[in-house]
Structure formats: structure tokens, C-alpha cells
Amino acid sequence: MENIGKLNINLIRGNDKVFNLSFYELVLDDPEAPIDLRTYQSIRMDVKVDANINSTVILALAIDSGLSITGTNHNILSIEFNRSFSNTNGIQFHYDILFEKDSVFETLVGGLITIEKTVTL
């Protein structure tokens, strides 16, 4: 896995939301071989106001703390956003997801999180 996937996420203010990301190997003999995410020692998602490495982390998710591995082949990463995070009106954040395996760290997914304005909350 060498390319960083870009995924922008839209949340509705005040809502709970779960996103499921599926991971597959890109190999010639089996272009959809599932990647067993349990082989990683850690998976972490940081959310910041801007994309600067020195920016303050406003939300940190990890396995069993907002992130979970699911699916028959253990290749689905579930990301849970709760109401307390999304209870901000019309703000955009930057995020990325860092994977660690055998002391090698790779950022595989990143993008923007936009919290859409609502009238009722």
C-alpha cells in the first residue's frame, strides 16, 4: 500500500454517523484481495483544524476508541463520529489515518471533514 487515498467526509451537525472503509490489495493475480487490518499494530485517525503537523488535534480516534475492524475478512475500518464531535455548525477539518506495521508508519487515507449546517439542532 503506497498511495494515499483521498476521501472527503460530510457530516450533518449534531448527528451520529459511522463510515466503513474497505481495504484491498492492488495485485495483478487478485486485484481485490482483502487486507487483514488486524495485522497492523496500530491504526490512528487524527482530526485537526488545518493540515499543519503542529496543529492541535481536536479529535483522536484509535482501535476500540472510535475505530473498529469489521467484516468477514477483517478488511473494513469503521469510523464512528458521535454527536459531540459533529455538534459544530459549518466547520471544516482535516484528517488522516495512520497505520503502523512492523515499526513502519504509513498514512493511507486523508481528506476533509465538513460539518453541514442545520436548522433544527
Secondary structure, 3 states (H helix, E strand, C coil): CCCCEECCEEEECCCCEEEEEECEECCCCCCCEECCHHHCCEEEEEEECCCCCCCCEEEEEEECEEEEEECCCCCEEEEEECHHHHCCCCCEEEEEEEEEECCEEEEEEEEEEEEECCCCC
